Amino acid sequence: MTVATSAPAQLVQAPLSFRKNVDMLRAPQLAVLRRALAAGMALGDDRGFEHWAGLHGLPLPMYCQHHTELFLPWHRAYLYFFELTLKDQEPTATLPWWDWTSTVSHQRGLPQAYLEPQVDGQPNPLAGSVVNDLARQQGGPGSPERTFRDPDDPARLPTTAAIRQLLQLSDFLDFQQQLEQVHDFIHVWVGGTMAEIPFAAYDPIFFAHHVMVDRIWRLWQLRHPTAGVPAQLMDEALPPFNITVRQTLSVTTLGYDYASFSSRTAIAGQA
């Protein structure tokens, strides 16, 4: 058990922004996301995309939590802090989710926004990225210079019925374990660098996938308000972030929630 030995960061309630389904983003919202991501990819310091992608895998140390009791809280913290770097570039930017259970995903597969190699004559930052030089050195021979994908048959993606069944589980650890199995399947389904933990987060689709996973956890929390993370995990630290499991439990305290419809949040004037 890793318990925070120094005082965790005091999170101040941020103005609420809404994460949206990427397939429902309007063109200006998608443009904001692309500008924020492109700006991050142009930075070579700890504000940049390569740095944040590397926190999940290579270069060492590898911080990500997989097949542990901290899988969902760690990745929620990771998404939260990464999203803040996007907001530093574009204040209204939010991370969208890829609904791999949707009818359109079962017909097309990956979201169209992530498939176009160029947009308006410029490289589409959602299509992929370079892999950090040190990460490739540590990864050894055959490490990719850029991300790539090799998606499977869209008909094999998880169904809404499967997720509804998962949401019925009343024990957090059971729910987390089964959700992580679905999560693992998506990584393998996308293939390419997404199927390799050391390099997965260098592909922007990684974040859309993980936002979907986080959204499912949020839905489970709403459905089971009296259930939750076991008490013995509450003060677990989530390195490299100065935050504990307890501080990841309320998405609204973190300053975000999940929109039912992109148009609803746009009409309300919320990011």
C-alpha positions in Angstrom: 0.0 0.0 0.0 1.3 3.5 -0.9 -0.2 6.1 1.4 0.4 9.8 0.8 3.0 10.9 3.4 2.8 14.6 2.5 -0.3 16.6 2.4 -2.1 16.0 -0.9 -3.0 19.0 -3.0 -6.1 20.9 -1.9 -8.5 20.8 -4.9 -10.5 24.0 -5.3 -13.9 23.6 -6.9 -13.5 24.6 -10.5 -16.1 26.0 -12.9 -17.9 22.9 -14.2 -17.2 21.9 -17.8 -18.7 19.0 -19.7 -17.0 16.2 -21.5 -18.9 15.3 -24.7 -19.2 12.4 -27.1 -16.7 13.0 -29.8 -19.2 12.1 -32.5 -21.5 14.9 -31.3 -18.9 17.7 -31.2 -19.7 20.6 -33.4 -17.0 21.8 -35.8 -15.9 24.7 -33.5 -15.6 22.4 -30.5 -13.6 19.9 -32.5 -11.3 22.7 -33.7 -10.7 23.8 -30.1 -9.7 20.3 -29.2 -7.3 20.0 -32.2 -5.7 23.4 -31.5 -5.1 22.5 -27.8 -3.6 19.1 -28.7 -1.4 20.5 -31.5 -0.1 23.2 -29.1 0.7 20.6 -26.6 2.5 18.5 -29.2 4.7 21.5 -30.0 6.0 21.8 -26.5 9.1 19.9 -25.4 8.8 20.4 -21.7 6.6 19.0 -18.9 3.6 20.9 -20.3 3.8 19.0 -23.6 1.9 16.1 -25.0 5.0 13.8 -25.1 5.7 14.3 -21.4 2.1 13.5 -20.5 1.9 10.5 -22.8 5.1 9.2 -21.3 3.7 9.3 -17.7 1.5 6.4 -18.6 4.3 4.2 -20.1 7.8 4.9 -21.3 10.1 6.6 -20.6 10.6 5.1 -17.1 9.4 5.2 -14.4 6.1 3.6 -15.6 3.4 5.0 -13.3 0.2 3.5 -14.8 -2.0 1.2 -12.7 -3.3 -1.9 -14.4 -4.9 -4.9 -12.8 -4.6 -3.3 -9.4 -7.2 -1.8 -7.1 -6.2 1.7 -8.2 -6.9 1.3 -11.9 -9.9 3.6 -12.1 -8.8 6.3 -9.6 -5.3 6.5 -11.1 -6.6 6.9 -14.7 -9.2 9.5 -13.5 -6.4 11.5 -12.0 -4.3 11.1 -15.1 -7.1 12.4 -17.4 -7.9 15.2 -15.0 -4.3 16.6 -14.9 -3.8 16.1 -18.7 -7.1 17.9 -19.4 -5.8 20.9 -17.4 -2.8 21.1 -19.8 -5.2 21.3 -22.7 -7.1 24.1 -20.9 -3.8 26.0 -20.5 -3.7 26.1 -24.3 -7.4 26.5 -25.0 -9.6 27.4 -21.9 -12.7 25.8 -23.3 -11.0 22.5 -24.3 -12.3 19.3 -22.8 -11.5 15.6 -23.4 -14.2 13.9 -25.4 -15.2 10.3 -25.1 -15.4 7.6 -27.8 -18.6 5.6 -27.4 -17.4 2.3 -28.7 -20.9 0.8 -27.9 -22.7 3.1 -30.3 -24.4 2.0 -33.5 -22.0 4.2 -35.6 -18.9 2.7 -33.9 -20.2 -0.8 -34.6 -20.5 0.2 -38.3 -17.4 2.4 -38.7 -15.1 1.6 -35.8 -12.8 4.5 -34.8 -14.3 8.0 -34.6 -14.0 9.9 -37.9 -12.3 12.8 -36.1 -9.4 10.5 -35.4 -9.1 9.0 -38.9 -8.5 12.1 -41.1 -4.7 12.5 -41.6 -5.2 16.2 -42.4 -7.7 18.9 -41.6 -7.7 22.2 -43.5 -4.3 21.4 -45.0 -2.7 20.8 -41.7 -1.8 17.5 -39.9 -4.6 16.2 -37.8 -3.2 15.9 -34.2 -6.0 13.4 -33.4 -4.6 11.0 -36.0 -1.5 10.1 -34.1 1.8 11.5 -32.7 5.5 10.8 -32.6 6.9 8.7 -29.8 9.3 10.2 -27.4 13.0 9.5 -28.3 13.9 8.3 -24.8 10.8 6.1 -24.7 12.0 4.5 -28.0 15.5 4.0 -26.6 14.2 2.3 -23.5 11.7 0.3 -25.5 14.5 -1.3 -27.5 14.7 -2.4 -31.1 11.5 -2.2 -33.0 10.0 0.6 -30.9 7.8 2.8 -33.1 8.7 6.3 -34.2 5.0 7.2 -34.6 1.8 5.7 -33.4 -0.2 3.5 -35.7 -3.4 1.5 -35.5 -4.6 -1.8 -36.8 -8.3 -2.0 -35.8 -10.3 -5.2 -35.7 -13.9 -5.7 -37.0 -16.2 -3.0 -35.7 -18.9 -5.6 -35.0 -16.7 -7.0 -32.3 -16.8 -3.8 -30.2 -18.6 -4.0 -26.8 -22.4 -3.6 -26.8 -24.6 -1.3 -24.7 -26.2 -4.4 -23.3 -22.8 -5.6 -22.0 -22.2 -2.2 -20.3 -25.7 -2.2 -18.8 -25.0 -5.6 -17.3 -21.7 -4.3 -15.9 -23.4 -1.3 -14.4 -25.6 -3.6 -12.3 -22.7 -4.9 -10.3 -22.9 -3.5 -6.8 -19.4 -4.1 -5.5 -16.8 -1.6 -6.7 -13.9 -4.0 -7.0 -16.0 -6.5 -9.0 -17.2 -3.6 -11.2 -13.7 -2.3 -11.7 -12.2 -5.7 -12.6 -14.9 -6.3 -15.2 -14.7 -2.8 -16.6 -10.9 -3.2 -16.9 -11.4 -6.3 -19.0 -13.5 -4.4 -21.4 -10.9 -1.6 -21.4 -8.2 -4.2 -22.2 -10.2 -5.5 -25.1 -10.5 -2.1 -26.7 -6.7 -1.6 -26.5 -6.2 -4.9 -28.3 -9.1 -4.1 -30.7 -7.4 -0.8 -31.8 -4.1 -2.6 -32.2 -0.8 -1.0 -33.2 0.7 1.1 -30.5 -2.6 1.1 -28.5 -2.0 -2.6 -27.8 1.4 -1.8 -26.2 1.3 -0.3 -22.7 4.7 1.5 -23.0 3.4 3.5 -26.1 -0.4 3.4 -25.9 -0.9 7.0 -24.5 1.1 8.5 -27.4 -2.0 7.8 -29.5 -4.7 10.5 -28.9 -7.4 7.8 -29.3 -6.1 6.5 -25.9 -7.6 9.5 -24.2 -11.0 9.2 -25.9 -11.1 5.6 -24.9 -10.2 6.2 -21.3 -12.7 9.1 -21.0 -15.3 6.5 -22.0 -14.1 4.2 -19.3 -14.2 7.1 -16.8 -17.7 8.0 -17.9 -18.8 4.4 -17.2 -17.4 4.7 -13.7 -19.3 8.0 -13.3 -22.5 6.3 -14.4 -21.9 3.4 -11.9 -21.4 6.0 -9.1 -24.7 7.6 -9.9 -26.4 4.2 -10.0 -24.8 3.0 -6.7 -24.6 6.1 -4.5 -24.1 4.2 -1.3 -21.5 1.8 -2.7 -17.9 2.9 -3.5 -14.2 2.4 -3.1 -13.2 0.4 -0.1 -12.3 2.5 2.9 -8.7 1.1 3.0 -8.0 2.6 -0.4 -9.2 6.1 0.3 -5.9 7.6 1.3 -3.8 5.7 -1.2 -1.5 8.0 -3.2 -1.6 8.1 -7.0 1.9 9.0 -8.0 3.2 11.0 -9.8 0.1 13.1 -9.0 -0.2 14.8 -5.6 -3.7 13.5 -5.1 -5.3 10.5 -3.3 -8.0 8.1 -4.2 -10.5 10.0 -2.1 -9.9 13.2 -4.1 -10.8 11.4 -7.4 -14.3 10.3 -6.3 -16.3 13.4 -7.1 -16.0 14.5 -10.7 -17.8 17.7 -10.1 -15.3 18.7 -7.4 -12.6 18.1 -10.1 -14.6 20.5 -12.2 -16.1 18.3 -14.9 -19.1 16.1 -15.7 -20.4 14.2 -18.6 -22.9 15.8 -21.0 -25.9 13.8 -22.2 -25.9 15.7 -25.5 -23.2 18.0 -26.9 -25.9 20.4 -28.1 -27.3 20.8 -24.6 -24.0 22.1 -23.2 -23.3 24.3 -26.1 -26.7 25.9 -25.9 -26.1 26.5 -22.2 -22.9 28.3 -23.0 -20.8 25.8 -21.0 -17.4 24.4 -22.2 
